[in-house]
Amino acid sequence: MTLDWNHFTPWASLAGGIVLGLASAIFILMNGRILGISGIVGGLLRPRQGDVAWRLIFVLGLLAAPLLYLAVVGPVPARIDAGWGTLVVAGLLVGVGTRYGAGCTSGHGVCGLSRLSPRSGVATLAFMGAGFVTVYLVRHALG
């Protein structure tokens, strides 16, 4: 196994992790809610009175962030080693997994682990393990 030094970004990754951690902490302090993307988006699919505006603003912020990055930094070449069919199936599986696991990577992996939630620990081990196995099978065992 070799390290791809051209795509090794420890400082950008560290900065992103710090920003995500701070945003999660601020969100829970200000709203008393976990910053789980699947739960926030899911709340838009089952809207409740007085609960839509903040969720919509949050999702719009998620969509605006890459556009802001593009405006400031410029285009970054994307490299996706999968076809459209694989991406669609993977997206659907992630969606089903977030429903069965009662949360997503941000809800369990960031917020749940920081609160020392045993359920989030199990969920994070499960989705990380499934990801490791999937990558190994797809890249090494199958081809």
N, C-alpha and C positions, 0 to 999 in steps of 0.2 A: 504494500500500500504506500502510495506517495502523497505528499501534501501539495496541493495546487497553490503555489505561492502567489500566482497572479490574482487569485480570488480569495486570498486569506486577508480578512479585514478585522483584526482583533479590536482596534480602537473604535471603529464605526460600530461594531457589534456591542462593545462595552457601553458606548454612548447611547445606543438604542435601548439597551437593557435598563440603563439608569432612567432614561426618559419614560419608558414603559412602567417601571416600578414607581416612579414619582406620580405619574398620571393615575395609576391604580390606587395609590395611597390617598391622593387628593380626592379622587372620585368617591371612595368609601367614606372619607371624613366628611365630605360635603353633602353626600346623598344617602349615606348609610346603606349603599348597595354595592354588590360585587361588580367589578368591571369585566363582565363576561360578554363577549361580542354576540354569541349565539342567543343568549337570553335577551339582550337589548334588541337585536333584530327580530327575534321571536315575538317580543312584545308588540312590535309593529304589525305582525300578522294577526294578533288577537288584541286589537286596541281596547284600552280602557279609558274612561273619562279622565282627562287631565294627565295622561301618561304618555301621550304621543309626541308632544312638542320636543321634549328633551331627547327622546330616542331618535327622532328624525334629525335633529341638529347634530347629534353624535354621529349618526351614519353619514350625514353630509360632510362632516369633518373628516371621517375616514376616507371618503371619496376625494375630498379636496386636497388632502395632504400630498399624494403623489403628484398632483397637478402643480402644487406650490413648489415641490422639489424640482420638478421639470423646469419651471420658470426660473428658479434660482441657479440650479446646477447645469441644466441642459439635459438632452437626451442621454440615457444610459442604455447601452445595447443589452437586450434581454436574451437570455439563453435558456430555453426550456427543452429538456431532453425527453419530451413525450408528445404524442399526437393528441389531437382534439378528443378522440374517443377515450383515451386514457385519462385525460384531464376531467372530462365529464363524469366518468365512472368514479374517479377519485373524489371529486367534489360531492357527488351523491353519497358515497360511503362516509365521508367526513360528516355530512349533514345527518345521516342516520346515526352515526356514532355519537354525535353531540346530543341527540335526543335520548338515546339509550343510556348514555353516561351522565345525563343531567348537567351538561356543561361542556365547555370547550377548553382549548389550551390556555386561553387567557383567564377564564374563570377558575379552572382547576390548577393549572400549572403556575400561574402567577399569583393570583389572589388566594386560592385555596391552600397552596403550600406555604405561603407566607403567614397564614393563620394556623398552620400546623394541623390542618384538617386531615384525618386519616382517610376519609373517602376520597379527597383530592389526591392524596399520595397514591392510592391504589389506581385511580383513574389516570394519573400522569404516568405511572409505571406501565399501565396497559397501553396507552396510545403511543408512548415512546417505544416500547417493546415492539408493538405492531409495526411501527414505522421502520425500526431497525431491520426486522425480519423481512418486510416488504422490499426495502432497498437491497438487502442481500440477495433475495430471491431474484428480483428483476435484473440486477446488474451482474450478478456472479453465477447463480445457479441456472438461470434461464437464458442468459445471453449477454 
